[in-house]
Every structure is written in C-alpha cells, then in structure tokens.
Amino acid sequence: MKHKYLKLLVILFGQLLTIMDIFIINVSIPSIQRDLHASNGEMQFMIASYLIGFASFLITGGRLGDLYGRKKIYIIGLIAFMISSIACGISAGAKQLVISRFVQGVSAAMMAPQVLSIIQILFPVHHERTKAMGWYGITIGIGTIMGQFLGGYFSSLTIMEESWRLIFLMNVPICLIAVFLSLRLLNESKTSVKESFNVSGVVTLSAGLFCATYALTMSEHEGFHFKNASLMVISAGIIFSFIKNQKMRIQNKRSYLIDFELFRYKNFNLGILAVSFFFIMLDSYFYILSLFFQDGLKINPLEAGEIIVFQGLGFILASMISVKLILRYGKKALIAGLSFIIVILILQLFSFNMKTGFPIFCLLLFLHGLGVGSVIPSLANIALSGMSEKLIGNASGVYNTFQQIAAIIGIVAVGSIFYYFLGTKPAVQQYHNAFSVAVLINIICLILVIVTVFKVPNHVLPEMKHKK
C-alpha cells in the first residue's frame, strides 16, 4: 500500500508543475515586460502560449501514453518540460520566451493525461481511488498557491538582475527529482494491442484545437473580431473533418487518435458535461473577481493576492476532508458541495462592497475554496470510473481537453458579458452590477452541474456502508 502512494507522489510532481506554471508568470508580468522590452501584445501572447500548447496536445499526449507506455511518455514530458523551462529562463527576447512557453505547454500536455491514467491503474478499487483523487485535488490547490506566491517572491528578489528568470529555472531540480524517482518506482503500462501512431490525426486535431484555443484566448485581450471569428469557423471545419476521418479509420481497422468507444460510457459523457460547466464557472469567476477587486473596489494587487490565497487554502483543506464524505455519502456529498458553492456566491453578492472588511473577504473566499475543493477531484473520478486500461489514456486526454477549453470559453464569454454591463465609464455601482450578472451566470452553470451529477449512476460514486 505504501509503495502505491510513493508512486502517486511521483506522478503528482508532474501535476504540480503543470498547474504551477499556469499561474507563476502572472505576477511577474511587469518585470518580464520591462527587462525584455516586450509590447503589451507580446505579453498577452506569452501568457496565452502555454495554455494554447497545453490544450492543443492533451489528447495526443493521452494516446501516446496508451500506445508507447505511460511511464515512458510521462518521463519524456518531464524532460521536455525541464528543457523548455531552461529555454524560458535564458530567453533573450519576448519571441523566444513565447515559443519556449508554448513548448512548455506541449510538454505539460504529455504529462497531465498520464497522471490521471496511472492513478486509475494504480487504484482500481473505488475507496482507494477516491483517496488518491483527493491528493490529486490537494496538488491542484498547492500548485495554484505556489504559482502565485513564488512568481511574486522570485520576481522581487534583489540578489540578481532579472530575478524573474528563477520562476522558470526552479523547475529544473523538481524535474530531475521526478525523473529519477519515475525511473526507479513507476511500472510501465500500455495497451496490449500493437498499433501504429496516427500522425495525420495528430496534425489535423492539433491544428483544429490550436485555432480554437488561440482564437478564444486572444479574444480575451483583443475582443471577438473578424480574425478570431474566422479562426473559430476554420477550427470547427477542421475538427468536423477530423471526426469523420477518425470514424472511417476505425471502421477500416486502421490506426486512430480518438477511440469513440469512450462516448459509449454514460458516466464519461456526464463527467465531460459536468467538468465543462464547472470550469466555465470557475475560471470566469476568478477572472471577474480579480477585475472587481482591483478596478471596482480599489483593493491593491498584494491584498487581492492575499485574499485569493485563502481560497487556495480552503481548496486544499476540502480535498483532504471531502474524501471521507464522498466515500460515505457518494454523489450526495458532491451535490452538497456544489450547493454550498452556490450559497457562498449568493453571500458574496450581498457582502462584497467598498465597506467590506478584509477578514470577510478572506472568510468567503476560504469557504468558496472549501466548496471547489470538495468537487474537482470527484468530477475526474466520475468521467474515468470503470474505463478499461485500453481507453484510459485516451479518456484522460479528452477529459483534460474539455476542461481547458471550457475554462477559456468561461473567461471569454462571461468576461464579455461582464464588460457589457460595466459600460464605458464605470463607477463602483456598475462594477457591482456587472459582478452580480457574472455570478448569476456562474450559479446557472453550477445548477447544470448538479443536474448532470444527479444523473450519474449510483455505482460510479457509491455510498459505502459505515461500519458499526
């Protein structure tokens, strides 16, 4: 049993790096822009490039693990992440950093599906897997907090010029430790059927996802103009062509990238729906909250960051305690967690204003984190439960891809509605009105998640009889 949890620790290094490097650059933007003489557009693309690379190659990463070995692809991902982190750390200009961040995102896409796949294989029994997914949730919380904290810490160091470079170079020792432990502790697993890799499928799907994620991500900064709308249409055409081609290849018993047998699993489809609505809510909430705090309520960036850290602390705590609740009460505990988030959002609507004290902000963000932390690990558990080892990597890649694209859609769509209600010359009241509309949309998303979870078969998240 202990040996299993050592292996879990090793693969969670990859999850930690993946999450941490999404957030670590945000606080360092002013320092990087000053030292590299980067334009605002280059800085926006620098942030977006990681997410674009990540979302575009998750399905490919999952399929590579299925075919060539999850341990092997995980280690390759770690090594590529380390090399791209070094390239980020020594970048001489903005363009080099943008490219290096994109490669870093692709490397993360090689690791992330293997993490979920190996957890499902290591812990086939429901109660063990639920505990493991609790640690998966804790890692997400730690990565979120560490990314924001370390980004600010290293950027403020005075022991060297351009100290922001340390936010990337710090990944090197973590990757080296993770590679060493992976080689020593992890067992290889892959599909028993020998198949060739569908390279043309990778090129087609990656092109379609790249167009979509680029258009959505840049729309956050540029607005949904003709160029981005055109890219979305092109993306839809490419992905439609890809699906048609993949079905034909499966019928002709040729190599493929996505096995559509995945979508015959009711719990997988429900898990995808649930995680999509949840991340539309979650990422748009953080985006809007940051604008509302700093521009609307005039809270300084340092205090705003400290308040959001409390959300991360709540997330970590909930990931630890929610395991017992999920095991005992099954999906009832998950529905209770979702309902709890709705209650906290309603309280925020009535409590967040210019007169609100710092402790109230921290308390309500902490409680929000408790709710979120009680939900996220179980969503992956729903989607991947009962999945055969042959499909697990493919399923993990598809699950992660939907999660990332939903997050971007949430920021763009809810962000656009927020700005619409904000108007051209917003005062505090307009900020509060726009925040209220955005939160109401978030609540609708959460209600849709509850409806979806309600339809999940009871055996996926069973209630465990309590021993007397």
N, C-alpha and C positions, 0 to 999 in steps of 0.2 A: 504493500500500500504506500509506504513512504517513498519507494522508488518511483511510483506513478507520479507523486506530487513533485518530485525533483524534476521529472520530465516536463511536468506542467510549468514549473518555474522557468525552465529553459525556453520553452516556446513563448511564454509571456514576455520575455525580453523583446521579442520581435513586435508584439502588440504595443508595448511601452514606447518603443522607438517610433512606430507608425503614428500613434496618437500625439506624442510629444512634439514631433516635428511639424504637425499641422499648426500648432499654436505658438511654437517657440520664436518664430520670426516676427509675429505681430508687434510685440513690444519693442523690437529692435529696429523698426522701420526708419525712424528719424536718423539714427546713427548710420545705418547702411546707406541711406539716400545721400547723406552728407559726404561720407567717405568715398563713395563710388560715383558721385556726381550724377545720380540717376534721376530721370524725369518721373513725374507722378505716374505716367502710363507704364513705365518700366517697373516701378514699384508694385503697381497693381498686378501686372503680369507675373512678377516674381512670387507673389503670394498665390496667385491662381495656378501657376505652372505645376506645383506639387500636386494639387487636387486633380488637375486635368490628367496628369500622368497616372495618378493612383486610380481614378475611376475608370480610365480607358483600358486598363490592363488587368483588372481583378479577375475577370472570367478566364482570361488567358492564363493567369497565374494558377488558378484552381485546376484547370485542365492539365497544365504541365505537371502539377503535383500528382494527379491521378495516373498519368502515363509514365512519368520518369522517376517517381518517388518523392514523397512529401518531405522527407528529411533532406534529400539532395537539393530540391528546389528552395527549401527554407534556408539552407546554408548558402546557396548561391545568392539568394535575396539579401542575406546579411552581408555578404562580402561586397555585393554591388552597392548596398546602402552605405557601407563604410567608405568605399572608394568615391562615391558621389558626394558624401559628406566632406571628405578631404577636398574634393574639387570645389565645393561651396566655400569651404574655409579659406582657400587660397585664391579665390576669384579676384581677377584684376579689374573686372568691369561688370556692369549690370547684365549684359547679354550672356556672359559666361555663367553668372550666378543663376539666371533664368533657366538656362539649359541644364545646369547641374541640379537645380531643384526639380526639374521635370524628370530627370533620370532617377533622382531620389524617390519621387512618387511612384515611378515604374517599379523600382526595387521594393518599395513597401507593398506594392500590389503582388509581388512574388511571395512575400512573407505572409500577409494577412489571411489568405484562404487556407494556408497550411495550418495556421494556429487553430482555427475553428475545426478543420478536418481532423487534426491529431487529437484534439480534445474529445471529439465524438468517438474516435477509435480507442483512445486510452480509457475512456469511462463509458462503457456501453450500458451500464446499469443506471436507471433513472436517478436514484438518490445521489450516487457518486457524481454523475454528470452535472446535476443541479449545483452541487457544491463547487465543482470545477468552474462552472459558468459564473458563479458568484465571484471567484477570484479573477475571472476574465473581466467582470464589471469593475472590480476594485482597480485593476490595472488601467482601465479607461479613465477612471477618476484620478488616479495618481498621475497618469500621463498628461491629462488636461491641466492639473495644478502645476506640475513640474515644468511643463512647456512655458506657461505664462511667467512663473517665478524665475526660472533660470534664464529665460530670454531677457528679462529686466535686469537680473543680477549681473550676468556676464557683460551686458552692454554698458553697465555703469562702472565697471572696473577701471581703475586708473593705472594699473601695473604695466599696461602695454597700450600702444596705439591700436586703434581699430579692434578693440576687445570683443566686438560683436562676433568676430570670426570664431571665438571659442564656443558659440552656441552650436556650431556645426562640428568642430573638431572634438568636442566632448563625446560625440557618438562613437569615435574610434575605439576607445577602451571597452565600451559596452559591447560593441560588435565583436571584438576579439574574444572577450569572455564568453559571449553567447555562441560563437563558432566553436570554440574549444569544448564547451560543455555539450553542444549538439553532437559533435563527432563522438564524444565519449558515451553519452547517455541515450540518445534517441535511437529508436529502431526504425528501419525503413519499412514503408508501406506504399503499395501502389496496386493498380488493377492487375489481375492475373492474365487478362487477355492482352496479347501484344498487338498494338495498333500504331500506325504512323501518325505523326502530328499534322494537323490540318493548318498548314501555313497560310494558305489563301484565306481561310476563315478568320485567322488572327488579323491579317492585314485589313480585311473588309470590316470586321466588327470593331477593331480598334479605331479605324478611320471614322466609322459612324459615331462611336462613343466620344471620340476626340472632338468632332464637330459639335455634338450636343453639349458636352461639358464646357467646351471653350465658349460657345455662344451664351450658355446660361451664366457661366462665371463672369464673363466680361460684361454681360448685361447689368450685373450688379453695379458696375462702375460707370459704364457708358450709356446705359439705357437700352431698351429693346429696339434698336434701329434696324434699317434695312439689311445691313450686313449680317447681324446676328439672327434676324428672322430668316434670311436666306440659308444660313448655315443650319438652322433647325429643320428646314424643309429638306435640305440635302441629306442631313443625318437620318431623317425619317425614311427617305428613299433608300439609303444605303442599308439601314437595319432591316427594312422590309425585304430587300433583295437577299440579305444575309440569311434571314429566317427561311425564306423559300429555298435557297440553295442548301441549307443545312438539312432540311426535311428530305430533300431529294437525295442527298449523300447518305442519309441514314437508310432510306428505302433501298438504295443500291449497294448497301453494306460497305460504304467507303468511310474513311476517317472523317471525324466531325469534331467541332469545338464545343457545342452545347448538345447535351442529350435531353431531348424534350420529354423523356420519361419522367424527369423531375416534376413536371407540372401535372402529373397524374396523382401526386401525393397531395391530398386535401390540406394537410397541415402545412406543407411547404407554401402553397398558394396563399393560405391565410396568414402565414408568417411574413410573407413578402408584402401583402397588403398592410398588415399591422405595422411593420417596421417603416414602410413608406410614409404612412400618415403620421407616425410618431416623429420621424426625423424632419418632416415638413414643419411640424410644430416646434421641435426642439431647437434646430439651428436658426430658424427665423426668430424665435424668442430671444436667443442670445444676441443676435444681430440688432434687433429692435431695442432690447434692453440697454445695450451699450449706447445707442444714439439717444435714447430717452434720458438716461442718467447724465451723460456728459453735456449734450446740447440742450436738452429740455430742463433738467433740474440743476444744471451747472455744477455737478459733482466732479471734482478733479480726477484725472485718469488714475492716479495712485489709489485714491479712496474707492473708485469704481472697481479697480482690480482687486482690492482687498475684500470688497463685498462679494464679488463673484467667486473668490476663493472659498467662501463659506458654502457656496453651492457645491463645489467640488468635495468639500469635507462631508457634507450630507450624503453625496453620491457614494463615497467610499464606505461610510457607516452603513448605509442601506444595503449595499452589495454584500456586506458581511452578515447582517441580521435577516435579510429577506429570504435567504436560503432555507432556513427552518420554516418560515411561513409558507413558502411555495411548496415545500415537501409535505407540510401538514394539511394545507387547505387547497392546494392545486391552483386552478385558474381563478378561484375566488379571491385569492391573495393578490393576483395580478390585476384583476378588475378593481379591487380595493385600492391598490397603488395608483392606478390611472385616475380613479375618482378623487383620491387625495390630491393629486396634482391640480385637478380642476378646481377644488376648493381653495387651494393656495393661490391659484391665478386670480380667482374672484376676490380674495382678500387683498391681493396686490393692486387690483383695480381701484379699490376704495382706500388703500393705505399709502400708495406711492405718490407723494407730492412734495412741494418745497419745504413743508414743515415737518416731514418725517424724520425721525432721529436715526442716527447711524445704526444703533442696535436693532431697530425694527427692520431696516433693510437687510441686515445680516441674518436675522432670525427667519424672515420669509424666504430668503434665498437658500438658507440651510434646509428649511422644510421642503422647498421645491426640489433640492438635490436629493433629499430622502425619497421623494416620490419617484424621481427619474431613476435613481439607483436601484429601486425595487422592481423596475420594469425592464430595462435594457437587456440584462442577461437572459431573461426568460423569452424574449422575442426570438433570439437566435435559437434557443432550445426548442421552441415551437416549430420553426422552419426546418430544422435539421433532424428532429427526432424521428427515429425509425428509418432514416435514409441508409441505403446499402453502401458498403465501402466503395463499391464501383462508382457511385454517384456523388460521394461526399465532397470531394474537391470541387467538382463542377457546381454543386449546390452552394458551397461556401462562397465561391466566386460570384455567382449570380446574386446571392443574398447581399453580399457587401456592395456590389454594384448598385443595386436598387437603393440601398441605404445612402450611398454617397450622392447619387443623382437626386434623390428625394431631398436631401439636405440642401443642395444647390437650388432646386426648384423652390423650396421654402423661403430661402433668403431672397431670391429674385421676385417671386410672386407676392409674398406677404410684405416684403420691403417696398415694392411698387405701390401697394395699397396704402401702406404707412405714409409714404411721401405724398400720395394723392390727398389724403386727409390732412396732411401737415400744411399744405398750401405754400404760397411763395414768401410770405412774411410771417412766419410762425411765432407766436408767443407761447408762454407756458401752457395756457389752456388748450391751444392747438396740438401741442405735443402730447398732452394727456388724452385728448380725444383720439388722436392717431394711434397712441399706445393701446387705448381701450378697444379700438376696432381690431387691431392686430391680435390682441389677447383673445377676443371673441372668436376670431378665426382659429386660433390655437385650440380653444376649447372645443370647437366643432370637430377639429382633427382628432382630438382625444376621445370624443364621443364615438367617432367612426372606428377608432382602435378598440374601444370597449365592445362595440357591436361585433367586430371581427373576432376578438378573443372569445366572446360568448359562443361563437360558432365552432371553436376549436374542439375536437373530440376529447372527451374526459380522459381517455387513456394516454393522451400526449402529455398532460400535466396532471397526473392522478393525485387524489387525496390519499396520503399514507395514513393508515390506521395507527393511532397513538397507542403505544404500549402502556398497559396499566401497571 
